[in-house]
Every structure is written in structure tokens, then in C-alpha cells.
Amino acid sequence: MSKKKKYVVEFGFKSSPSILYNYLSTPSGLAEWFCDDVDIHDKREYVFRWAGSEQKAEMLKNSPNKYIRFRWEDSHEEEFFEFEIIQDEITGDVGLVITDFAIESEVEESKQLWGTQVQTLKTAIGS
């Protein structure tokens, strides 16, 4: 298996951190933009479903209104995907920083996929 490369993408939002966090961390919020459906078991195991398939991820850590980090069940120990909410102290502008891992030859395609997903998220939020 090829070693995956860590990459980061950032998107601006017209939303409060608390509203954005709700879309990143709750089953109803995630189902609006990330997957078709999601269940949470034992507060840490998320089961994401897309058109007939499912994938499990463990929620590794979170801080309400700041970030949430997951690891897919079949990923290496050091690999994760994370949604971090940043807010400029002066302007109040809100950003979403996504950290993920992909095979080096697929990083650009993965960034584009996140861009598409985030557009759906922005539409759901009204941002």
C-alpha cells in the first residue's frame, strides 16, 4: 500500500463557528453535505453511508466550535481527516481548514472533491 501524503485545504465561510461546527459534527449536519446518512455509536464511532456503501470512522478528538478529527477504520494510525474552524480576531471572518491524507498522485483530485463537498456545505448553511 502506498504511503499517503498529508494535505490541507482552506475555505472561507459566512457563518458562525457554532453553526458550522454543527454541520461538521452531528449526523443531521453531516448528512446535509458529506454523506447520505450517518449514525454514531458509543459517542466515538461514526458510520457514514453513501448510496449502498458504508464506511466507519473513529472520532479521535474534538473541541466544540473549533475542530473535530476522525480516522477511517482502515487507515494507518497516523492518518486522519480533520475539520478545523478558524476565526480572524479582527475581522471575524470564519474559515474551514480541512486536513486529509491521499496517495500523492491523487492529492489534487482529493482537493477538488473537498471543494465540491464544501460547496454543498455552503449551500446548506446559506453561506
C-alpha positions as CSV (number, residue, x, y, z in Angstrom):
1,M,0.0,0.0,0.0
2,S,1.4,3.4,-1.0
3,K,2.1,5.9,1.8
4,K,-0.4,8.7,1.8
5,K,0.6,12.3,1.8
6,K,-0.9,14.9,4.2
7,Y,-2.5,17.9,2.6
8,V,-4.5,20.9,3.8
9,V,-7.3,23.0,2.1
10,E,-9.0,26.1,3.4
11,F,-12.3,27.6,2.6
12,G,-14.0,30.9,3.7
13,F,-17.4,30.9,5.2
14,K,-20.1,33.4,6.1
15,S,-21.3,31.6,9.2
16,S,-20.8,31.5,12.9
17,P,-18.4,28.8,14.2
18,S,-21.2,27.2,16.2
19,I,-23.5,26.7,13.1
20,L,-20.5,25.5,11.0
21,Y,-19.5,23.1,13.8
22,N,-23.0,21.6,13.9
23,Y,-22.7,20.7,10.2
24,L,-19.3,19.1,10.8
25,S,-20.1,17.0,13.9
26,T,-23.8,15.9,14.0
27,P,-25.5,13.2,12.0
28,S,-28.1,15.6,10.6
29,G,-25.4,18.2,9.7
30,L,-23.1,15.7,8.0
31,A,-26.0,14.2,6.0
32,E,-26.6,17.7,4.5
33,W,-23.3,17.7,2.7
34,F,-20.9,14.9,3.4
35,C,-22.8,11.7,3.1
36,D,-26.3,10.3,2.7
37,D,-26.7,9.2,6.3
38,V,-24.6,8.8,9.4
39,D,-25.0,7.0,12.7
40,I,-23.0,7.5,15.9
41,H,-22.3,4.5,18.2
42,D,-20.7,4.9,21.7
43,K,-20.2,8.6,21.0
44,R,-17.0,7.9,19.1
45,E,-17.8,5.6,16.2
46,Y,-19.4,7.2,13.2
47,V,-20.9,5.1,10.4
48,F,-21.1,7.1,7.2
49,R,-23.3,5.8,4.3
50,W,-23.3,6.7,0.6
51,A,-25.6,5.0,-2.0
52,G,-25.3,1.5,-0.8
53,S,-21.9,1.5,0.8
54,E,-20.8,2.4,4.3
55,Q,-17.5,3.4,6.0
56,K,-16.7,3.6,9.7
57,A,-14.6,6.3,11.3
58,E,-13.5,6.9,14.9
59,M,-13.8,10.4,16.3
60,L,-10.3,10.9,17.7
61,K,-10.8,14.2,19.3
62,N,-12.9,17.3,19.2
63,S,-13.3,20.8,20.7
64,P,-16.8,22.2,20.2
65,N,-16.9,25.1,17.7
66,K,-13.2,24.6,17.0
67,Y,-12.4,21.2,15.4
68,I,-13.2,17.6,15.0
69,R,-10.8,14.8,13.9
70,F,-11.7,11.4,12.6
71,R,-9.7,8.3,11.4
72,W,-11.2,5.9,8.9
73,E,-11.3,2.3,10.3
74,D,-9.0,1.0,7.5
75,S,-6.4,3.9,7.8
76,H,-2.9,3.9,9.2
77,E,-2.5,5.1,12.8
78,E,-1.0,8.4,11.7
79,E,-3.7,9.2,9.1
80,F,-6.8,11.2,9.8
81,F,-9.2,13.8,8.4
82,E,-9.9,16.9,10.4
83,F,-12.3,19.9,10.2
84,E,-10.9,22.9,11.9
85,I,-12.8,26.2,12.3
86,I,-10.7,29.3,12.4
87,Q,-11.9,32.9,13.0
88,D,-10.0,36.1,12.5
89,E,-9.9,38.0,15.7
90,I,-10.1,41.4,14.0
91,T,-12.4,40.8,11.0
92,G,-14.5,38.0,12.5
93,D,-14.1,36.1,9.2
94,V,-14.6,32.3,9.6
95,G,-12.6,29.7,7.7
96,L,-12.8,25.9,7.5
97,V,-9.4,24.2,7.3
98,I,-9.6,20.5,6.2
99,T,-6.6,18.3,6.7
100,D,-6.7,14.9,5.0
101,F,-4.4,12.2,3.5
102,A,-4.3,10.9,0.0
103,I,-1.9,8.9,-2.3
104,E,0.4,11.6,-3.8
105,S,-0.9,11.1,-7.3
106,E,-4.5,11.7,-6.1
107,V,-3.9,14.8,-3.9
108,E,-5.2,17.3,-6.5
109,E,-8.3,15.2,-7.2
110,S,-9.0,14.9,-3.5
111,K,-8.7,18.6,-3.0
112,Q,-11.2,19.1,-5.9
113,L,-13.6,16.6,-4.2
114,W,-13.4,18.5,-1.0
115,G,-14.1,21.7,-2.9
116,T,-17.2,20.2,-4.4
117,Q,-18.3,18.9,-1.0
118,V,-17.7,22.3,0.7
119,Q,-19.8,24.0,-2.0
120,T,-22.7,21.7,-1.0
121,L,-22.0,22.6,2.7
122,K,-22.0,26.3,1.9
123,T,-25.4,25.9,0.1
124,A,-26.8,24.0,3.1
125,I,-25.6,26.7,5.5
126,G,-26.6,29.6,3.2
127,S,-23.0,30.9,3.2
